[in-house]
Amino acid sequence: MTEKTVKHRETGQRRLNGEDISVFSVSSSFLGFSVLNRSLRPLCFLVAAGALISVTTIRVRGDDPVSSSVRYTGEIVRIFDRKCAPCHGTESLAMPLSNYREVRDWGRAIREEIVEQRMPPWSAARGPARYQNTLALTSRETTTILSWLDGGMPRGDDRDLPRAPALDREEPSDLHLAIPPQHVPALDEHVIRRVIVDTNLTVPRRVARIAVTPGNRRVLRGALVFVDDGEHGAQWIGAWLPSQPRLAPPAPDAFRLPPGARLTLELHYRGDREDVEDSPGLDVYFAEEDPTRFRSSASTVAESLASTASPARLAAATKVWAIVPSADRTTQSLELTARRPNGVVDILLWIPEFRHDWPQVLVLEDPLTLPAGTVLSLVAEPRTASATTRFSVLRAAAAASATPSRTRTPAPRRR
């Protein structure tokens, strides 16, 4: 056997373990054709007798040798259920990853997306603040998935699969608002539609939760809801995200809707292969009324706004519980800081690579207590005046009893 034959044979074996391949064999005996069936052996003898060079193409799907102790039915399926299922279920935004075969077939693409940190689509960096609704993979989750992908993607025992979650039925809403159908062009990467809807309220109400029902989950990436109270301009009051469809302030806090309020929906779409029409729905759930507390506005959630052009100064002690960043396409990174009167700086948000195509609402794991006089500053790179960040803040009366922030780190060095 020549050295050239050995090299070819080693290459063929190496490529067999992992993908569909074409094996090219150069041989002076039929040993190189041992994978063929009996009916082809006469052909092998002919090649050997004439000392010819034979190129044989074989389409195979070989399994990688199993070298990982991680199993799909164990930890992998549970990670995917937590971090991937909202966008990768049946009839959802992207290719389905709801069972072993689907995940295995997309193994190579999954590995690339994880290594490049493009998926899950979470832009906020770890460290500056902790968010309860983060989609980012932890270091342990990343290591576990890569170990499984590189170790042969073993399935495991189906008896270890988690039970299917019970269906969570939505309660009837207090107010249902019809949304006009939205046309989404094919293959458009990012389409934003803004729709204004009249509530026709005759008395002030407090909103505990907003629910947006997507008409077509294959194209709707997220929906932000704002209210224009005629005094403070547009104020964010809720959102629908595939990963968190029931985003709401901590009970019993609620947003205030004045009489005659109009809601603005900011719908974020990604085009499908063909033009589609989406007919979303909007449901409003009111908080239980307490006339005494309502008149004092002690249980109403408010909003503060900071932009790259104008920092915000808090007039009263507040607790920040959610952050809604927004920026134009020229923005690459966002840094949001809170400078307290004593000079201590809290980093509320650091986004190294801002994702314009994915709307995000970041809910703090622990609402951050900020004293009166705190200055909230937003820095964007490249520098632009069009970047803004909204803070959903709880009533000042609760701030005194809240746990002080544990986030006291210097601002990160920018690139």
N, C-alpha and C positions, 0 to 999 in steps of 0.2 A: 504494500500500500504506500503510495507516494505521500510526501509531506503535504502536497496540495489537496489530496483526497482527504486527509485527516482534518485539515483546516475547514474544508467545506462541510464535512460531517459534523464538526463541533459547532459551526455556525448554525446549521440546521437544527441541531438539538437545542441550542440555546434559544432560538427564536420560537421553537415549538412551545416552550413553557411561557405562554403569556398572551398570544395573539393569533389571529388568522394569518397564515404565512404561505409562502411558496418555497418549497425545499428544492434546492438545486444540488444534485449529487453527481460527483465524478467518481467512477468506480471501475476497477478491473475485475470485480467479482460480484456475485449477487448478494453479498452481505449488506451492502448499502440499501437494498430494497426489501429488507425484512419486514417493513410495514405494509407491503403489498400483499394481496391475497394470492391464493394458489394459481388462479387463472392467469396471472401475469408472469409466472416464473419462466416459461419458455422464452419470453422476451428478455428476461434477465440473462439467461444463458447465451442468447445471441449477442448481447452486448459484451459479455465477458469473453466470448470466443473471438470476436473481432477486435477486441481492445479498443472499442469505440467510446466516445464521450457521450453520455446520455444525460439529458436534462429532463427531469421528471417533476412536474408541478402537482403538488398535493394541497388541497384546501382542507385545513383542519382547524378545530377550535380546541386548543389544549388548555388544561387547567394549570395554573401556577402551582408549584409544590407548596403544600401548606407548611408554613414556618411560623405562624402566629397563633397564640393561644386565645386571641380575641375571636368571638363568634358573632355573626350577624344577629342571631336570635337572642343573644345576650345583651351586650352593651351598645352595639352599633344601631340596632333598630330604635332603641330608646333615645339615643342622641339625635337621630334623624327625626323622630317624632317631635322632639322639643324644638329643634332649630331649623328643620327643612320642610316638614310636612305642610305648614301653612301656605307655602308657595308652590310646593311640588306634589300636591295631591291630585286626585282625578279632576279633570276639567279646571285646572288652576293655571297660574301664570306660566309655568315652565314644564319641562318634561316630568312625568310622574315618577316619583321615587317612593312608592307606597309598599313595595314588597321586595323580596330578595332578588328576584330576577331583574327587576328594573334597576335596582341599585348596582348590581353586578355589571349589567350591560353598559352602564355609564361610568364605570369605575375609573377609567383613565381621565375623563373629563372632570369628575369629582375631585380627583387628586390635584389636577392643575388649578381648579378654582380655589381649593383650600390652600395650596402652597402660595398662590399669588394673592391670597386674602381678598378675593373678590366676592366670595360667598362664605357665609350668609352676608347679605348686604347691610352691614352695620359700620358706620364711619367713625363713630366716637372712639377715641383711644382709651385703653385701660389706664387706671391709675388716678387721674385727676378727680374723678367722682365715680360713684357707684350707681348703676341704674338697674332697677328691678326688671325692666323689660328688654334687656340686652339680648341681641341675637348672636353676638360674636362668640366664636368657639373659644373655650378656655384652652390653656396649654395642654391640659390632660386630655380633653376631647380631641384636639388636633392630633396629638401623639397616638391616641387610641385608633382613630380612623386611618391614619397613615400606616400604622402597624398592620391593620387588617387588610388594607388595600395592597400593601407590598408583601403580605404574607400569604397570598393565595385566596383571599376573600372566602374563608370557610363559612358554611351556612350555619351549622350547629343543629340542635334539637328543636323542632317546632314546639315542643311542650314548654320551652322556655320563653316563647313569645309573650309579650304583655297582652292583657285583655283589652279588647276594643273599648274605648271610652264611651260612657253612656251619653246619649244624645241630650244636649242641653237646650231645652225648648225656650224660646224667647217669649217673654210675657207681652201681652197686648200693650201698645204704647198709649200715652196720653194724647199725643198729637202726631198724625201721619201727614207728611207733606209730599205731594207728587213732584217728581223731577222730570223735566222734559227729556226725551230720548237724546242720547249723545252719539254723534257719528265719529267713529275712530278709523282713520285711514290705515290701510294695510302697510305693514312693515315700518311704520313710524316708530322710532325708538322712544320718544318722549313727547306726549301730547298733554297739555294742560287745558282744562275747560273750567270756566268760572260761571256758576249759575246762581242767580239771586231768587230767593223764594220768600214770599210773604207768609208770616205766621198768623196774621189776622187776630192777634191777641188783643183783648179789650182791657185786661188787667195785668199787672206785673206778675210774673211767675218765676220760680227758680228751677233751673234745669239740673237734674242730677246726672243725666247721661244722654248722649246723642248716639243713635245707631244708624249706620248707613248700610243698606242692603245692596250689594253689587248685583247688577243684572247679568253681567258676564265676567266671571272671575278670571278668564283668560287674558283680559286686557286691563282691568282696573288694578292699579298698584297701590293706591291709597287715596283717601279723601280727608281733607281738612275742612272744618266747619267754623265759620266766624259769624259774629253778630255785630251789627252796626246800631248802637244805641242812640245815635244822634248827638252824643256828647263827647265820647272818647274815641270815636272812629271804630274801625274794625277790631274786634277782640276775639281771639281764639277761644272756642268753648268746647271743642271735641274733635274726634278723629276716628276714622276707620282705617286700620292697617291689617294686612293679611295675618300678621303675627299677633295682633292684639285688637280684635274686632270690637271689644267692649271697654274702651279706654274711658275712665271716669275719675273725677277727683275723689279724695278720701271722704267717706261718709262722716258726718252729715253735711259736708260742705257742698255748695252748688253754685252754678253761674246764674246771674240775674238776667232775665229777659224783660225789657220794658214793654208797655203796650205798643202795638203796631210794629214790633221789631221785625227786621228782615234778616234772613240768614243767607250767607254766601257760602256756597260749596266750591272748594277748589279740588277738582277731580284730576288725578294723575293717571294717565293711560300709557300703555305700551301697545303698539299696533300688532295685530295678528297677521297671519298669512293673507287674509282677505279682509276687505272692508267689513266692519261689523257695527251694529247699533247696540248701545248699552242703555238700559233703562233702570237706573238705580232708584232706590227708595230711601226716604229719610224719616226716621221716627224719633220723637222727642219724649223723654221720660221726665216728669216733673217730680221735684222733691216734695215731701210732705210739708204742708204749710204750717208755720208757727207765727201768727201775726205779730206777737211781741218781739221775737227775735228778728223777724224779717224787717220791721220798721227800723231797727237799729243796725241793720245790714251786718250783723255779727256772724251770720252763717253764709255769706255770699263770697264766692271766689272772685278775685280780681285778676288783672293782668298788668304787667309792666313791660315796657318795650325799650330795647337798646339797639342802636345801630352803629355802624362804623363812623357815622358823621356826628352822632349825638349820644354820649353816654347817659345812662339813667341814674338818678339819685333818689334813693328811697326816702320818703318823707316820714314813714312810720316803720316800726318793726314789723317784719313779715317773714313768712316761710315760703320758700320756693319749692314747689313739688314737681313741676314739669317744665321742660324747655322745648321750644319749637324753633329750630334754626331755619333760615331761608337766605338764599344768595343767588346771584346771577351766574351765568356759565363761565365768567372769567375768574370766579373765585376758586382758588385751589385749597385753601385751608382756613379754618376759623378757630379763634381762641377767645373764650369768654371768661372774664375774671370779675371778682367782686372784691373791692378794696374797702375794708371796714374802717371806721373812724380811727381806730388805734393803729392802722397801718398794715394789719394782717391781710394777706391776699389769699382768697379762695379761688381755685380754678374750678369753675362750674362745667366747662366744656372745652375739649380740645379735639378738633377734627383735622388730622393731617391731610387727608384726601377727601374733599367734600364731594358727595354723590348727589348730583343734581337730578338724576333720574329716579331717585327713591326718596319720597317724603318720609320724614322721621319725627317722632315725638319721643323725647327722652324723659322717662319718669324716674326721679331720684329714688333710690332705695330708702333713704331717710330724708324727709323734707328738710331743707337747709335753712336754719334760722339766721336772719341777717338783721342787724340793728338799724335804727334810723340813721340816715347820713351815709349809708353804704353806697358806693358808686359802682355801677355795673358797666363794664367796658367791653366792647367787641372789636377785635382786630382781625382783618381779613388779608390774605395774600393771594394774588397781587392786591394791593390796596384799592378798595372800591367803596363808594358811599352807598351802594345798593344792597349791602348785606345787612340783615336784621335778625334779631333773636327775640322771641316772645317768652316771657316768664309767666307761668300760671302760678299765682301766689295765693296762699290761704289767708284767712282773716288775721289781722294784727293781734286780736285778743288771745289767740292760741300761741303766739310766738313766745311769750314769756315763759310758758311751761314746756317748750320744746327742748329736745336735746341739742346742745351746741354742736356745730359742725366739727367733724374730725378731719376735714380736708384742709390742710394748711401746708401746702407745698409751693415752692417757688415756680414761677412760670417756666415752661420748658423752652429750651433753646430752639429757635425756629431754623428751618433749613435755609 
